[in-house]
Amino acid sequence: MKNIIAIACVSLALPAHADVVVSELTAQSPTWDRPSNNSVMNAGQCGMASSDDSVNDQVPFARFYVRATAENVPMDVKVISLEDEPIDFDPFVAVYCEEFDPTAPQESLLDLDDDGAGYPNSRVLTSVPLEVGLDYIVVVSSYSNWAPSQLGRFEVVLGDNLVFFNPCAADLNGDGVLNFFDVSAFLTAFNAADPTADFNDDGLFDFFDVSAFLTAFNAGCP
């Protein structure tokens, strides 16, 4: 998955930290009817959390897939604005179990938060242990529905024993959507002989990789 930075501890006495991904919400990002973080009930239970609708409709979002690599791991996600001026992007984060439907954002909801770690950060930290083998979806959006605060660069930081993964091979920029940007990323990688474009893993960059990418792209994402 592109744009993922692995953090390695220099001391063997310290545990390895999980992943960090840098991304951006743009005018081309998909949108959703963002739920409210002021009325969350039963947070921390897969599919049991509920939330009122908010006044923020058609807000851009990005989704990231996360798995636990050990038992009894809490969902620890922090989203940090990378904009020069914090007001330029005020992050909001929600976590879902197994599936996320932007037209029904209350379904499969685990937890959500805005500025839990202090503006301009957003953090979800639940005490309920995550299950190994389940897929969790982190949805990053903004608190506001007015420009420019709904668009901007950010990073998502996972706690220990949590990792990002990409369930959709053709989603090369990892935003959960297949579009021109993924095609562009593939062509750039292909022309540079980047292993990302070696879709059939034969060490070559040829027609078979292009064919494999197009097949994956046409198959769509979950």
ZADREN-603225 format. One record per residue: residue in three letters; x, y, z of N, C-alpha, C, O, CB in turn. Coordinates in steps of 0.1 Angstrom, whole numbers, padded with zeros to 4 digits, always signed. Each point is the difference from the previous one (the first is absolute). Glycine has a CB too. Layout:
! residues N
AlaXYZXYZXYZXYZXYZ
...
//
This chain:
! residues 222
Met+0008-0012+0000-0008+0012+0000+0009+0012+0000+0009+0001+0008-0028-0013+0004
Lys+0016+0022-0021+0009+0011-0001-0003+0010+0011-0010+0000+0007+0010-0003-0031
Asn+0011+0011+0027-0001+0011+0009+0000-0005+0015-0003+0008+0009-0009+0005-0026
Ile+0015-0026+0019+0001-0005+0014+0014+0001+0004+0009-0005-0006-0029-0010+0002
Ile+0022+0020+0016+0013+0002+0006+0001-0009+0012-0008+0002+0009+0010+0021-0018
Ala+0007-0033+0009+0001-0008+0011+0010+0006+0010+0010+0005-0004-0014-0025-0010
Ile+0000+0020+0027+0009+0006+0010+0007-0011+0007-0006-0009+0006-0010+0029-0003
Ala+0029-0020-0003+0008-0010+0007+0007+0006+0012+0006+0011-0001-0003-0023-0021
Cys-0004+0006+0033+0006+0004+0012+0015-0004+0000+0004-0011-0004-0025+0009+0017
Val+0030+0011-0009+0014-0002+0000+0004-0009+0011+0011-0006-0001-0007+0028-0010
Ser-0011-0023+0022+0004-0008+0011-0008-0013+0000-0013+0001-0001+0018+0020+0014
Leu+0002-0032-0011-0007-0013+0000-0009-0001+0013-0008-0009+0000+0027-0001-0014
Ala-0017+0019+0023-0007-0001+0013-0014+0006-0002-0009-0002+0009+0030+0003+0004
Leu-0023+0006-0024-0013+0006-0002-0008-0008-0010+0005-0006-0009+0005+0029+0014
Pro-0024-0023-0003-0008-0008-0010-0001+0008-0013+0001+0012+0000-0014-0022+0019
Ala+0012+0003-0030-0002+0006-0013-0013+0007-0001-0010-0005+0005+0024-0012-0016
His-0014+0029+0006-0012+0008-0001-0007-0003-0013+0007-0004-0010+0002+0022+0024
Ala-0022-0017-0015-0008-0003-0012+0002+0011-0010+0008+0009+0001-0024-0023+0013
Asp+0007+0013-0024+0002+0008-0012-0004+0014+0001-0008+0004+0009+0005-0025-0021
Val+0008+0029+0003-0004+0014-0003-0003+0001-0015+0008-0004-0008+0005+0013+0028
Val-0024-0002-0023-0003+0002-0014-0003+0015-0002-0007+0006+0008-0002-0030-0011
Val+0015+0030-0008-0003+0014-0003-0009+0000-0012+0002-0007-0010+0021+0014+0019
Ser-0033+0001-0008-0010+0001-0011-0006+0014-0001+0005+0009+0007-0011-0033-0004
Glu-0004+0026-0012-0005+0013-0002-0015-0001-0005-0003-0009-0008+0026+0018+0003
Leu-0031+0000+0010-0014+0001-0005+0000+0011-0010+0005+0011+0002-0015-0019+0020
Thr+0005+0006-0034-0001+0009-0011-0014+0002-0005-0009-0007+0005+0033+0001-0011
Ala-0026+0015-0003-0013+0002-0006-0005-0013-0008-0012-0001-0003+0017+0026+0001
Gln+0004-0034-0001-0003-0012-0007-0003-0012+0010-0004-0011-0005+0018+0019-0014
Ser-0013-0006+0032-0002-0010+0009-0015-0004+0001-0009+0009-0003+0029-0001+0016
Pro-0024-0020-0010-0014-0003+0002-0006+0007+0012+0008+0005+0008-0004-0027-0019
Thr-0017+0023+0012-0006+0007+0011-0010-0009+0007-0005-0010-0005+0008+0032-0007
Trp-0006-0017+0024-0010-0007+0009-0008+0009+0008+0004+0012+0001+0011-0032-0001
Asp-0026+0016+0006-0008+0008+0010+0006-0003+0013-0004-0010+0007-0017+0009-0022
Arg+0030+0009+0020+0008-0003+0012-0009-0001+0013-0008+0009+0002+0028+0002-0013
Pro-0019-0021+0019-0008-0001+0012+0005+0010+0011+0011+0006-0002-0016-0030-0003
Ser-0002+0025+0015+0004+0009+0011+0008-0007+0011-0003-0011+0003-0017+0025-0008
Asn+0030-0007+0010+0008-0006+0010-0005+0004+0014+0007-0003+0010+0013+0003-0025
Asn-0031+0008+0016-0005+0005+0012-0010-0009+0007-0004+0003+0011+0009+0020-0020
Ser-0009-0034+0002-0010-0008+0006+0002-0015-0002-0009-0008-0003-0007+0026-0002
Val+0029-0022+0005+0004-0014-0002-0004-0009+0012+0003+0004+0011+0016+0004-0026
Met-0026-0019+0012-0004-0009+0011+0006-0014-0003+0001-0004-0011-0022+0017+0014
Asn+0025-0020+0008+0006-0013-0001+0012-0001-0008+0003-0010-0007-0026+0001+0010
Ala+0031+0020-0003+0013+0000-0008+0009-0011+0006+0000-0003+0012-0002+0027-0017
Gly+0009-0031-0004+0009-0010+0004-0005-0014-0002+0006-0010+0003+0003+0026+0013
Gln-0022-0017-0021-0006-0013-0003-0003-0001-0015-0008+0009-0005-0002-0010+0028
Cys+0016-0008-0030-0002-0001-0014-0015-0001-0004-0007-0009+0004+0029-0003-0006
Gly-0026+0022-0006-0014+0000-0005-0010+0005+0010-0012+0000-0004+0019-0018-0011
Met-0003+0021+0027-0009+0004+0011-0001+0015+0002-0009+0005+0006+0013-0027+0005
Ala+0006+0029-0016+0000+0014+0002-0010+0007-0009-0003-0004-0011+0028+0003+0017
Ser-0030+0012-0001-0010+0008-0008+0003+0014+0002+0007+0004+0010-0025-0021-0008
Ser+0014+0025-0012+0003+0015+0001-0011+0007-0008-0005-0005-0010+0030+0000+0012
Asp-0028+0017+0003-0009+0009-0007+0006+0005-0013+0012-0001-0002-0023+0008+0023
Asp+0002-0003-0031+0005+0006-0012+0006+0014+0004-0005+0006+0009-0012-0019-0023
Ser+0026+0017+0006+0006+0014+0002-0006+0009-0011-0006-0004-0009+0027-0005+0020
Val-0017+0022-0010-0004+0009-0010+0010+0000-0012-0002+0007-0010-0009+0007+0028
Asn+0021-0022-0016+0011+0000-0010-0003-0011-0011+0003-0012+0003+0014+0020+0015
Asp-0022-0004-0029-0003-0009-0011+0010+0002-0012+0006+0010-0001-0030-0010+0008
Gln+0026-0011-0015+0009+0001-0011+0014+0004+0004+0006+0008-0007-0026-0003-0008
Val+0025-0011+0026+0014+0003+0004+0010-0010-0006-0003-0012+0001-0007+0022+0021
Pro+0021-0006-0027+0010-0009-0006+0005-0009+0011+0001+0003+0011+0005+0014-0029
Phe-0003-0030+0014+0006-0009+0009+0010-0009-0007+0001-0001-0012-0022+0001+0026
Ala+0030-0007-0006+0009-0010-0005-0001-0012+0010-0002+0002+0012+0018+0015-0023
Arg-0015-0029+0006-0001-0012+0008+0013-0008+0000+0007+0000-0010-0031-0001+0006
Phe+0027-0005+0016+0013-0007+0001-0004-0013+0007-0007+0000+0010+0022+0021-0009
Tyr-0009-0032-0005-0003-0013+0006+0011-0004+0010+0012+0001-0003-0024-0008-0018
Val+0007+0002+0032+0009-0003+0012-0002-0014+0005-0012-0004+0001+0013+0029+0005
Arg+0009-0032-0002-0001-0012+0007+0008+0000+0013+0011+0006+0001-0015-0018-0023
Ala+0000+0004+0032+0008-0003+0012+0009-0012-0003-0004-0009-0006-0014+0019+0021
Thr+0030-0009-0010+0010-0011-0002+0002-0008+0013+0008-0009+0000+0003+0023-0018
Ala-0018-0010+0028+0001-0008+0013-0014+0001+0007-0008+0009-0003+0033-0004+0005
Glu-0027-0014+0007-0013+0000+0008+0000+0012+0010+0010+0004+0004-0012-0029-0007
Asn-0010+0028+0007-0002+0010+0010+0006+0014-0002+0006+0006+0008-0007-0025+0008
Val+0001+0023-0029+0005+0013-0004-0011+0010-0001-0010-0002-0006+0028-0009-0007
Pro-0017+0023+0020-0010+0010-0001+0001+0007-0013+0011+0002-0006-0011+0001+0031
Met-0011+0002-0030+0000+0008-0012+0006+0014+0003-0007+0008+0007-0014-0020-0017
Asp+0033+0015+0006+0007+0012+0003+0003+0007-0013+0010-0004-0007+0000-0006+0029
Val-0017+0020-0026+0002+0007-0013+0000+0015+0003-0008+0006+0007-0004-0024-0020
Lys+0022+0025+0007+0001+0014+0002+0002+0006-0014+0008-0004-0008+0002+0002+0031
Val-0018+0013-0026+0001+0007-0013+0005+0014+0003-0005+0007+0009-0014-0021-0019
Ile+0029+0018+0003+0007+0013+0002-0001+0008-0013+0005-0004-0010+0010-0006+0028
Ser-0019+0023-0017+0000+0009-0011+0014+0003-0003+0008+0003+0009-0030+0006-0003
Leu+0026-0009-0019+0013+0004-0005+0000+0014-0007+0010+0004-0006-0004-0028+0004
Glu-0017+0031+0003-0001+0013-0006+0007+0010+0008+0002-0001+0012-0024-0005-0022
Asp+0028+0017+0003+0007+0010+0007-0008+0007+0011+0004+0003+0011+0010+0000-0031
Glu-0027+0000+0016-0009+0006+0010-0010-0011+0004-0007-0005-0008+0010+0028-0003
Pro-0004-0026+0024-0009-0010+0004-0015+0001-0004-0006-0010-0003+0021+0008+0022
Ile-0020+0015-0020-0013+0002-0004-0003-0005-0015-0011-0002-0004+0010+0021+0020
Asp+0012-0021-0023-0001-0004-0014-0005-0014-0002-0005-0004-0010+0023+0020+0005
Phe-0016-0024+0016-0006-0014+0000-0001-0004+0014+0009-0002+0007+0002-0004-0029
Asp-0024+0004+0026-0003-0004+0013-0005-0015+0000-0011-0003-0004+0004+0027+0010
Pro+0016-0033-0003-0003-0015-0002-0011-0006+0009-0002+0005+0011+0025-0006-0018
Phe-0029-0008+0001-0011-0008+0007+0003-0015-0004+0003-0003-0011-0020+0022+0010
Val+0015-0028+0010+0003-0014-0002-0011-0009+0005-0005+0002+0011+0030+0003-0010
Ala-0028-0015-0009-0010-0011+0004+0006-0013-0003+0008-0002-0010-0028+0018+0006
Val+0016-0026+0011+0005-0014-0002-0012-0009-0001-0009+0000+0007+0031+0004+0006
Tyr-0021-0013-0023-0011-0009-0003+0006-0015+0000+0012-0002-0002-0024+0020-0012
Cys+0003-0027+0016+0003-0014+0001-0004-0007-0013-0012+0000-0004+0010+0000+0029
Glu+0012-0005-0033-0002-0008-0012-0005+0007-0012+0004-0003-0011-0009-0015+0027
Glu-0004+0028-0014-0005+0006-0012-0004+0015+0003-0003+0003+0012-0006-0025-0021
Phe+0009+0030-0001-0004+0014+0001-0008+0004-0012+0004-0001-0011+0017+0006+0025
Asp-0033+0000-0011-0009+0005-0011-0002+0015+0002-0006+0004+0010-0006-0026-0012
Pro+0018+0031-0006-0001+0014+0001-0014+0005+0000-0003+0012+0004+0025-0010-0014
Thr-0032-0010+0005-0014+0005-0001-0007-0005+0013-0011+0005+0002+0011-0006-0027
Ala+0006-0007+0033-0006-0004+0013+0011-0001+0010+0004-0010+0005-0021-0003-0016
Pro+0023+0025+0016+0011+0001+0008-0001-0005+0014+0009-0001+0008-0003+0020-0022
Gln-0019-0023+0018-0001-0005+0014+0001-0015+0000+0003-0006+0011-0018+0025-0006
Glu+0014-0026-0016+0001-0014+0000+0015-0005+0002+0009+0006-0006-0029-0007-0010
Ser+0022-0009+0024+0013-0006+0003+0009+0010+0007+0012-0002+0000-0014-0012-0020
Leu-0003+0025+0026+0008+0010+0007+0006-0006+0013-0007-0006+0008-0007+0024-0019
Leu+0027-0015+0012+0007-0004+0013+0002+0012+0009-0004-0001+0012+0016-0017-0024
Asp-0007+0029+0007+0002+0012+0008+0003+0011-0010+0004-0002-0011+0004-0011+0031
Leu-0009+0025-0015+0004+0012-0007+0004+0011+0009-0004+0000+0012-0011-0006-0031
Asp+0022+0016+0014+0005+0011+0009+0004+0012-0009+0004-0001-0011+0003-0016+0029
Asp-0007+0028-0011+0005+0013-0006+0008+0007+0011-0006+0004+0010-0013-0002-0027
Asp+0032+0000+0014+0008+0008+0010+0002-0006+0013+0002+0007+0010-0009+0013-0022
Gly+0006-0034+0013+0002-0006+0013+0013+0002+0006+0002-0001+0012-0018-0016-0020
Ala+0026+0019-0001+0014+0002+0005+0004+0015+0000+0011+0004+0002-0005-0027-0010
Gly-0016+0032+0005+0002+0014+0000+0002+0005-0014+0008-0006-0008+0003+0004+0030
Tyr-0018+0013-0025+0001+0006-0014+0014+0003-0004+0007+0005+0008-0030+0004-0004
Pro+0028-0013-0016-0008-0005-0011+0001-0015-0002+0001-0005-0011+0002+0027+0000
Asn-0003-0029+0022+0001-0015-0001-0014-0006+0002-0008+0006+0006+0032-0005+0002
Ser-0025-0013-0013-0012-0008+0003+0005-0014+0004+0009-0006-0006-0024+0019-0010
Arg+0008-0019+0026+0005-0013+0005-0011-0009+0004-0010+0004+0006+0031+0007+0002
Val-0020-0024-0012-0009-0010+0005+0008-0010+0008+0010-0006-0005-0026+0009-0015
Leu+0013-0005+0033+0007-0009+0008-0011-0008+0008-0005+0005+0010+0026+0010-0008
Thr-0024-0027-0006-0010-0008+0007+0007-0011+0009+0011-0005-0004-0028+0010-0014
Ser+0011-0008+0029+0006-0010+0009-0004-0014-0004+0005-0010+0006-0005+0027+0012
Val-0010-0019-0027-0005-0013-0003+0011-0007-0009+0003+0006-0011-0027+0001+0013
Pro+0029-0019+0001+0010-0006-0008-0005-0003-0014-0011-0005-0002+0021-0005+0022
Leu-0001+0012-0030-0003-0003-0014+0002-0015-0002+0008-0006+0007-0002+0030-0015
Glu-0013-0029-0003+0002-0014-0003+0009-0002-0012-0001+0006-0010-0022-0010+0018
Val+0033-0005-0006+0009-0004-0011-0009-0007-0010-0008-0009+0003+0028+0007+0012
Gly-0018+0006-0028-0008-0006-0011-0011+0008-0005-0005-0002-0011+0011-0019+0021
Leu-0010+0031-0002-0010+0010-0004+0006+0011-0007+0012+0004+0003-0027-0011+0016
Asp+0008+0013-0029+0005+0012-0007-0007+0012+0006-0012+0000+0002+0017-0013-0023
Tyr+0003+0023+0024-0006+0013+0005+0003+0011-0009+0011+0000-0007-0008-0008+0030
Ile-0012+0017-0025+0001+0011-0010+0000+0013+0007-0009+0004+0008-0003-0018-0025
Val+0023+0021+0016+0001+0014+0005-0004+0010-0010+0006+0000-0011+0013-0008+0026
Val-0028+0016-0012-0005+0010-0009+0004+0014+0005-0003+0004+0011-0017-0018-0017
Val+0027+0021-0002+0005+0013+0003-0008+0011-0008-0001-0001-0012+0024-0008+0018
Ser-0028+0018+0002-0007+0011-0007+0003+0013+0008+0010+0001+0007-0029-0017-0014
Ser+0010+0026+0005+0002+0012+0008-0012+0004+0008-0011-0005-0003+0027+0013-0015
Tyr-0014+0000+0028-0011+0003+0009-0010+0010-0007-0012-0001+0001+0027-0002+0019
Ser-0009+0012-0029-0008+0010-0006-0005-0004-0014+0006-0009-0006+0006+0026+0020
Asn-0022-0010-0018-0005-0002-0014+0002+0012-0009-0006+0002-0010-0011-0017+0019
Trp+0026+0024-0004+0003+0012-0008+0015-0001-0004+0009-0004+0007-0027+0018+0005
Ala+0021-0009-0024+0013+0001-0005+0008+0012+0007-0007+0010+0003+0000-0021-0026
Pro+0020+0010+0025+0009-0011-0005+0002-0011+0011+0008-0009-0003+0003+0026-0012
Ser-0018-0016+0026+0003-0009+0011-0003-0015-0003+0005-0008+0008-0008+0027+0008
Gln-0005-0022-0026-0003-0014-0003+0010-0007-0009-0001-0012-0002-0023+0018+0005
Leu+0034+0002-0008+0010-0006-0009+0014+0003+0006+0002+0010+0007-0017-0006-0027
Gly+0024-0013+0018+0014+0002+0005+0007-0013+0002-0005-0011-0001-0003+0032+0011
Arg+0021-0019-0007+0009-0012+0002+0000-0004+0015-0003+0009+0009+0018-0001-0028
Phe-0013-0020+0022-0001-0005+0013+0008-0013+0001+0004-0006-0010-0026+0017+0014
Glu+0025-0016+0009+0006-0013+0002-0009-0007+0010-0006+0005+0009+0029+0003-0015
Val-0023-0022+0004-0007-0009+0009+0010-0008+0007+0008-0007-0007-0029+0006-0008
Val+0021+0001+0028+0010-0007+0008-0007-0011+0008-0010+0003+0007+0025+0018-0005
Leu-0010-0033-0004-0006-0012+0007+0008-0003+0013+0012+0003+0000-0021-0012-0022
Gly+0002+0004+0031+0007-0005+0012+0007-0013-0002+0000-0005-0011-0017+0017+0025
Asp+0024-0017-0003+0007-0012-0001-0008-0012-0005-0012-0001+0004+0027+0009+0014
Asn-0009-0017-0026-0007-0012-0004-0012+0002-0009-0009-0008-0001+0017-0003+0022
Leu-0008+0022-0028-0010+0003-0010+0007+0003-0013+0010+0007+0000-0027+0002+0017
Val+0012-0014-0028+0006+0003-0013-0010+0003-0010-0011-0004+0000+0029-0012+0006
Phe-0014+0024-0016-0008+0003-0012+0001-0012-0009+0011-0006-0001-0008+0031+0004
Phe-0013-0027-0011+0001-0009-0011-0009+0005-0011-0009+0008+0002+0014-0028+0013
Asn-0003+0015-0027-0008+0004-0012-0007-0012-0006+0006-0009-0005+0011+0027+0000
Pro-0031-0018+0007-0008-0012-0005-0002+0001-0015-0006-0009-0006-0005+0008+0028
Cys+0016+0012-0028-0003+0002-0014+0013+0003-0008+0005+0011+0001-0029-0003+0004
Ala+0029-0018-0012+0013+0001-0006+0001+0012-0010+0011+0006+0000-0009-0031+0002
Ala-0013+0028-0009+0001+0011-0009-0001+0014+0006+0002+0010-0006-0012-0025-0011
Asp+0007+0016+0030-0001+0012+0007+0013+0005+0005+0004-0001+0011-0027-0005-0004
Leu+0031+0011-0017+0014+0002+0003+0003+0012+0009+0010+0001+0007-0005-0011-0029
Asn-0015+0019+0023+0002+0011+0010-0007-0002+0013+0001+0009+0009+0002+0006-0029
Gly-0009-0027+0021-0006-0004+0013-0011+0009+0006-0002+0000+0012+0024-0009-0008
Asp-0030+0015-0013-0011+0008+0005-0013-0007+0000-0011+0006+0003+0023+0014-0011
Gly-0012-0033+0004-0013-0007+0000-0008+0002-0013-0011-0005-0001+0012+0006+0026
Val+0004+0007-0034-0008+0003-0012+0009-0003-0013+0012+0004+0000-0026+0014+0013
Leu+0008-0024-0023+0008-0002-0012-0004+0011-0010-0012+0002-0004+0012-0027+0008
Asn+0010+0032-0008-0002+0011-0010+0013+0004-0007+0009-0008-0001-0027+0017+0016
Phe+0017+0002-0022+0012+0004-0008+0013+0000+0007+0010-0003-0005-0026+0017-0008
Phe+0015-0010+0026+0013+0001+0008+0007-0013+0002+0012-0001+0000-0022+0020+0012
Asp+0002-0030-0012+0006-0013+0001+0006-0004-0013+0011-0006+0000-0027-0001+0018
Val+0010+0010-0029+0005-0003-0013+0013+0008-0002+0010-0005-0005-0033+0001-0004
Ser+0023+0017+0013+0012+0008-0001+0011-0006+0008+0012+0000-0004-0027+0020+0000
Ala+0012-0024+0016+0010-0006+0009+0006-0012-0006+0012-0003+0001-0023+0012+0019
Phe+0003-0018-0026+0005-0012-0007+0009+0004-0011+0011-0006-0002-0032-0006+0008
Leu+0017+0021-0015+0008+0004-0011+0013+0006+0004+0011-0003-0006-0031+0007-0007
Thr+0020+0004+0023+0013+0005+0005+0009-0010+0005+0012+0000-0002-0024+0021+0009
Ala+0006-0031+0001+0008-0011+0005+0005-0009-0011+0012-0004+0001-0025+0005+0021
Phe+0005-0003-0032+0004-0009-0011+0011+0006-0008+0010-0007-0003-0033-0001+0002
Asn+0022+0021-0002+0011+0006-0007+0013+0001+0007+0011+0001-0005-0028+0012-0006
Ala+0016-0013+0025+0012+0001+0008+0005-0014+0004+0010-0001+0008-0018+0023+0000
Ala+0001-0033-0013+0004-0013+0004-0001-0002+0015+0009-0007+0006+0006+0005-0026
Asp-0025+0008+0026-0002-0001+0015-0007-0013+0002-0010-0004-0007+0009+0029+0010
Pro+0006-0033+0007-0007-0013+0003-0015+0001+0002-0007-0010-0001+0028+0003+0011
Thr-0026+0019-0006-0014+0002+0002-0008-0004-0013-0011-0005+0001+0016+0023+0016
Ala+0001-0016-0028-0007-0003-0013+0002-0014-0005-0005-0004-0010+0008+0028+0004
Asp+0005-0032+0013+0002-0014-0004-0011-0008+0005+0001-0007+0010+0024+0010-0010
Phe-0037-0002-0006-0012-0006+0005-0001-0015-0001-0008-0006+0007-0003+0026-0014
Asn+0020-0027-0001+0000-0014+0000+0012-0006+0007+0003-0012+0000-0016+0013-0021
Asp+0021+0008+0027+0011-0004+0009+0010-0009-0008+0005-0010+0006-0020+0012+0014
Asp+0018+0001-0032+0010-0008-0008+0013+0007-0002+0009-0005-0006-0028-0006-0005
Gly+0020+0023+0017+0013+0008-0001+0001+0008-0013+0010+0006-0002+0000-0023+0017
Leu-0020+0016-0023+0000+0007-0013-0011+0010+0000-0009+0000+0007+0018-0020-0019
Phe-0007+0030+0002-0010+0010-0001-0005+0000-0015+0007+0005-0009+0003+0010+0028
Asp-0021-0021-0021-0005-0002-0014-0015+0000-0001-0007+0003+0009+0028-0016-0013
Phe-0026+0008-0007-0014+0000-0003-0008-0008+0011-0011+0004+0003+0016-0002-0028
Phe+0001-0012+0030-0007-0008+0010-0003+0007+0013-0010-0002+0006+0021-0018-0016
Asp-0002+0029+0013-0003+0009+0012-0011+0010-0003-0009+0002+0009+0033-0005-0002
Val-0024+0008-0019-0011+0010-0003-0013-0008+0000-0010+0005+0005+0026+0009-0019
Ser-0016-0026+0008-0012-0008+0000-0005-0003+0014-0012+0000+0003+0019-0010-0025
Ala+0002+0006+0031-0003-0004+0013-0006+0012+0008-0009-0001+0007+0027-0017-0007
Phe-0012+0030-0002-0005+0012+0006-0014+0003-0005-0009+0003+0009+0033+0006-0006
Leu-0026-0009-0016-0013+0003-0005-0011-0010+0005-0011+0004+0003+0022+0006-0023
Thr-0007-0022+0021-0010-0010+0006-0003+0003+0014-0012-0001+0004+0021-0016-0019
Ala+0001+0021+0023-0003+0003+0014-0008+0013+0001-0009+0001+0009+0031-0012-0002
Phe-0019+0021-0016-0007+0012+0000-0015-0002-0003-0008+0006+0006+0030+0006-0013
Asn-0024-0020-0003-0014-0002-0004-0008-0009+0010-0012+0001+0000+0020+0000-0024
Ala-0001-0008+0032-0006-0008+0010-0006+0008+0012-0009-0004+0007+0024-0015-0013
Gly-0009+0031+0007-0005+0010+0010+0005-0003+0014+0008-0010+0002-0028+0012-0015
Cys+0017+0006+0023+0004-0001+0014-0012-0005+0009-0011+0003-0004+0029+0015+0000
Pro-0015-0024+0015-0011-0004+0009-0007+0013+0006-0009-0002+0008+0021-0020-0003
//
